Amino acid sequence: MAFIDLSKNEIQAKIVYYGPGRGGKTTNLLYVHESMSKQVCGKMVTIDTKGDRTLFFDFLPLSIGRVLNMTIRIQLYTVPGQVMYNTTRKLVLRGVDGVVFVGDSLKVQKQKNVESLENLAQNLKAEGLEIEQVPLVLQYNKRDLIKSNIPLLSVEELQNDLNLDLKVPWFEASAVSGEGVYETLREVSKRTIKSVIQRVGGELAAKSR
């Protein structure tokens, strides 16, 4: 849940990048961090392991202006993709306000995409949230590999696997080149802020009575 710091007149919202291991979650954040003004985004924390690029999370606070006369600060996290780190994924999801699910376009990742999305729904439910209630955007990463000989899932296949029932916004992307990265971030931020403001607006109104 979003955190309201009245002493700083600030609202902090949390967006988590979720998906199978090596799908491009950390690469998304690296691209944002390296291409965005350091006046806007803070220091990025990354913990690497032999088994997975990010064992715990990447944390990248983005200041994106003011709403309700309060500064909005978005904190971006990623979760480890490997199944053995599910406890960590649950911890990172705690207090989430919005989610980007990064699907891997490699054909060999088809089942892992589906399993990871199901895992997201299960872990959200453990936090008392239904996946349909959380601001969610899908990103189909590694579309740049379509020019290679590597077998890829088509967008239609990805849609059928991941978005048939959810029907949420989606973007084709290449986290390495940056294609679709900001479009994804912009959409999830917009949806998350709208959700947070509706919730926070009620809380602030209640406190002012």
Secondary structure, 3 states (H helix, E strand, C coil): CCEEECCCCEEEEEEEEECCCCCCHHHHHHHHHHHCCCCCECCCECCCCCCCCCCCCCEEEEEEEEECCEEEEEEEEECCCCHHHHHHHHHHHCCCCEEEEEEECEHHHHHHHHHHHHHHHHHHHHCCCCHHHCCEEEEEECHHHHHCCCCECCHHHHHHHHHCCCCCCEEECECCCCECHHHHHHHHHHHHHHHHHHHHHHHHHHHCC
